[in-house]
Amino acid sequence: MAAQIADFLAYLELERGLSRNTLEAYRSDLGQFGAYLERRGRTVENATHSELAEFLAELSSGHDGRAPVAATTLGRKVACLRSFYRHLRREGTIEHDPTAELRGPRKPQRLPKVLTREEVAGLLSQPRGQTPLMLRDRALLELMYACGLRASEAVGLELADIDLEEGLLCTRGKGSKERIVPVGRQALAALRAYLRGGRPALVGNAVQGRLFVNHRGGALTRQGLYKIVQGHARRAGLEQRMSPHTLRHTFATHLLAGGCDLRSLQEMLGHADLATTQVYTHLSADRLKDAYFGAHPRATGSR
């Protein structure tokens, strides 16, 4: 099965362009499934629908003292198994696909956490002073909020990805898909200050193509970015509500509330499916209702 998994992951990387994180998650999922089959003396070729369903049931309820797997994780494992068996069938390894009737759990729709405009202003005001690290942090937070960047996209930016004159940013999202996003005035100002007085001091004489660097001049990592965001969120009193992805959710919600159309927002976020973007319409609707019932003189009597 190891060779089949390796061939499948190579197909996903080269033909489908899946991200490194997704590939590693699928590698783990299939390794877990392979161990399950081995315990039962079964193989990928002769595993039945019932056995796959039992494998998922074990994960859902907990097994061998392990905690039950969350519904979202279980859904990913179902998607992984379906894709794996479809690949085996295309390759002629199997004739019957036991995942054809396999059903994953229904995901509870959880609306993402977002910040108010006042909370964003409080967060972005935390990197104070003109030290190289504060200039970097200010530019980083401003850019993530201005462009709705994922953490991996922010740390992966190269110097050449920023066009300060045109006010545009080129970023590579999931599946290495490129997209162009406008950059607002305040984010551009913070970037210019960082590139002028922050980054050169951090990098020194080293050759470094990444836009955001750590205190030694090396490329900033996702872990480093998380610590930066958490540190400033704590000082702004937002630690319990804040992660790097919160800025992306907030970007999307504020744009919709300001009148941005859904298709344009989809393009700026880099969503392949419009349905993924539509979750933000619920957030905007909730805010509209709060504003309405808080302001209309005859709205609260029958609510």
C-alpha positions in Angstrom: 0.0 0.0 0.0 3.0 2.3 0.6 3.7 2.4 -3.2 0.0 3.1 -4.0 -0.1 6.0 -1.5 3.1 7.5 -2.9 1.8 7.3 -6.4 -1.5 8.9 -5.4 0.2 11.7 -3.5 2.4 12.4 -6.5 -0.7 12.6 -8.7 -2.3 15.1 -6.3 0.8 17.2 -6.2 1.7 17.2 -9.9 -1.7 16.9 -11.6 -4.0 18.6 -9.1 -1.6 21.1 -7.5 -2.7 20.4 -3.9 -1.0 22.3 -1.1 1.8 20.7 1.0 -0.5 20.8 4.1 -3.2 18.9 2.3 -0.8 16.3 1.0 0.6 15.7 4.5 -2.9 15.4 5.9 -3.8 12.8 3.2 -0.6 10.9 3.8 -1.5 10.6 7.5 -5.1 9.6 6.8 -4.1 6.9 4.4 -1.4 5.6 6.7 -4.0 5.3 9.4 -6.3 3.5 7.0 -3.5 1.1 6.0 -2.8 0.2 9.7 -6.6 -0.5 10.1 -6.6 -2.9 7.1 -3.4 -4.6 8.3 -4.9 -5.3 11.7 -7.8 -7.1 9.9 -5.7 -8.9 7.4 -7.3 -7.0 4.6 -5.9 -5.0 1.6 -6.9 -2.0 -0.3 -8.0 -4.2 -3.2 -10.4 -6.4 -1.2 -11.7 -3.9 1.4 -15.5 -3.6 1.4 -17.8 -0.7 1.9 -18.8 -2.1 5.4 -15.1 -2.2 6.5 -14.6 1.4 5.4 -17.7 2.4 7.3 -16.4 0.6 10.3 -13.1 2.4 10.1 -14.8 5.7 10.1 -17.2 4.7 12.9 -14.2 3.8 15.1 -12.7 7.2 14.5 -15.9 8.9 15.2 -16.5 7.1 18.5 -12.9 6.9 19.7 -10.8 3.8 19.6 -8.0 2.3 21.8 -8.3 5.1 24.3 -8.1 7.8 21.6 -10.4 10.8 21.6 -13.2 10.8 19.0 -12.2 12.6 15.8 -14.0 15.9 15.1 -16.6 16.0 12.3 -14.5 18.3 10.1 -11.5 15.9 10.4 -13.7 12.9 9.7 -15.1 14.7 6.6 -11.6 15.2 5.3 -10.7 11.5 5.8 -13.9 10.6 3.8 -12.8 12.9 1.0 -9.3 11.4 1.1 -10.6 7.8 0.8 -12.9 8.7 -2.0 -10.2 10.4 -4.0 -7.7 7.6 -3.3 -10.1 4.9 -4.5 -11.1 6.9 -7.6 -7.4 7.1 -8.4 -7.0 3.3 -8.0 -9.9 2.7 -10.3 -8.5 5.0 -12.9 -5.2 3.2 -12.7 -6.9 -0.2 -13.1 -5.9 -1.4 -9.7 -9.5 -2.1 -8.6 -12.7 -2.7 -10.5 -15.2 -1.8 -7.8 -15.1 1.4 -5.7 -16.1 0.7 -2.1 -16.4 4.4 -1.3 -19.2 5.0 -3.9 -21.9 5.1 -1.1 -19.6 6.3 1.7 -21.1 9.3 3.5 -19.2 11.7 5.7 -20.7 13.6 8.7 -22.6 16.8 8.1 -20.5 19.7 9.2 -22.0 22.1 11.6 -21.9 25.5 10.1 -19.8 27.7 12.3 -19.5 31.3 11.4 -15.9 32.6 11.6 -15.0 35.1 14.3 -14.5 38.6 13.1 -13.4 41.9 14.7 -15.2 45.2 14.7 -13.7 48.2 13.1 -12.8 49.5 16.5 -11.1 46.3 17.4 -9.1 46.3 14.2 -7.9 49.8 14.9 -6.9 48.8 18.4 -4.9 45.8 17.1 -3.2 47.7 14.3 -2.1 50.4 16.7 -0.2 48.0 18.9 3.1 47.8 17.0 4.5 51.2 18.3 7.7 52.9 17.7 10.2 52.9 14.8 12.3 49.9 15.6 12.8 47.4 12.7 10.7 44.8 14.4 7.8 47.2 15.1 7.9 48.5 11.5 7.8 44.9 10.3 4.9 44.0 12.6 2.9 47.0 11.6 3.4 46.3 7.9 2.5 42.6 8.4 -0.8 43.3 10.3 -1.8 46.1 8.0 -1.2 43.9 4.9 -3.0 40.9 6.2 -6.1 43.0 7.0 -5.8 45.0 3.8 -5.6 41.9 1.5 -7.3 39.1 3.4 -4.1 37.0 3.3 -3.8 33.5 4.8 -0.8 33.0 7.1 1.0 30.8 4.6 0.4 33.5 1.9 1.8 36.3 4.1 5.0 34.5 5.0 5.5 33.3 1.4 5.4 36.7 -0.1 8.5 37.7 -2.1 9.8 41.3 -2.6 8.8 41.0 -6.2 5.2 40.2 -5.3 4.5 43.8 -4.2 3.9 46.7 -6.6 4.0 49.8 -4.5 3.4 52.1 -7.4 0.3 50.4 -8.6 -0.9 49.3 -5.1 -1.1 45.7 -6.0 -0.1 42.4 -4.5 0.4 39.0 -6.2 0.0 36.0 -3.9 -0.1 32.3 -4.3 -2.9 30.5 -2.4 -4.1 26.9 -2.2 -2.9 24.8 -5.0 -0.3 27.5 -5.9 -3.0 29.5 -7.6 -1.9 33.1 -8.2 -4.3 36.0 -7.6 -3.9 39.8 -7.6 -5.3 41.8 -4.7 -5.4 45.6 -4.3 -3.5 47.1 -1.3 -5.0 50.0 0.6 -3.3 53.3 1.3 -2.5 52.7 5.0 -1.0 49.3 4.3 1.1 50.7 1.5 2.4 53.4 3.9 3.3 50.8 6.5 5.0 48.7 3.8 7.1 51.6 2.5 8.2 52.4 6.1 9.2 48.8 6.7 11.1 48.5 3.4 12.9 51.8 4.0 13.8 51.5 7.7 12.9 48.0 9.0 13.8 45.3 6.6 17.3 46.5 5.6 18.3 46.6 9.3 17.0 43.0 9.8 18.5 41.5 6.7 21.8 43.3 6.7 24.1 42.0 3.9 22.3 38.7 3.5 20.6 37.8 0.3 16.9 37.3 1.2 14.0 37.4 -1.3 11.2 37.0 1.2 9.3 40.2 2.1 8.8 39.5 5.8 11.8 38.3 7.8 12.6 37.4 11.4 14.9 39.2 13.8 17.9 37.3 12.3 17.0 38.2 8.7 15.8 34.8 7.8 12.4 34.1 6.3 9.5 34.5 8.7 7.7 31.2 9.5 4.0 30.6 10.1 4.9 29.9 13.7 6.7 33.2 14.0 3.7 35.0 12.4 1.4 33.4 14.8 3.4 34.6 17.8 3.5 38.1 16.4 -0.3 38.2 15.9 -0.9 36.7 19.3 1.5 39.1 21.1 -0.2 42.2 19.7 -3.7 40.7 20.1 -2.9 40.2 23.8 -1.9 43.8 24.3 -5.1 44.9 22.5 -7.2 42.7 24.8 -8.2 40.4 21.9 -6.1 37.2 22.7 -9.1 34.9 23.2 -10.7 35.9 19.9 -7.7 36.2 17.7 -5.7 34.2 15.2 -4.0 35.1 11.9 -7.0 33.8 10.1 -9.3 36.2 12.1 -7.9 39.1 10.0 -8.8 37.3 6.8 -12.4 36.7 8.0 -12.6 40.3 9.2 -11.3 41.6 5.8 -14.1 39.7 4.0 -16.9 40.7 6.4 -15.9 44.4 6.3 -15.7 44.4 2.5 -19.2 42.9 2.2 -20.6 45.3 4.8 -19.1 48.1 2.7 -20.9 47.1 -0.4 -18.3 44.8 -2.2 -20.0 42.2 -4.4 -19.7 38.5 -3.7 -17.9 37.6 -7.0 -15.2 40.3 -6.5 -14.7 39.1 -2.9 -14.4 35.5 -4.1 -11.6 36.5 -6.4 -9.8 38.5 -3.8 -10.0 35.6 -1.3 -8.9 33.1 -3.9 -11.9 30.8 -3.2 -12.5 28.2 -6.0 -16.2 27.8 -5.0 -18.5 30.8 -4.5 -20.3 28.8 -1.8 -17.2 29.1 0.4 -17.4 32.9 0.1 -21.1 33.0 0.9 -20.6 32.2 4.6 -19.7 35.9 5.0 -23.2 37.0 3.8 -24.5 35.4 7.0 -22.2 37.5 9.1 -23.2 40.7 7.2 -26.9 39.8 7.6 -26.4 39.4 11.4 -24.8 42.8 11.6 -27.6 44.4 9.6 -30.2 42.9 11.9 -28.3 44.1 15.0 -28.1 47.6 13.5 -31.8 47.5 12.6 -33.2 46.3 15.9 -30.8 48.6 17.8 -31.9 51.7 15.9 -35.5 51.3 14.6 -38.0 52.8 17.1 -40.7 50.2 16.3 -38.6 47.1 15.7 -38.1 45.8 19.3 -41.7 45.4 20.5 -42.4 42.2 18.6 -38.9 40.8 18.3 
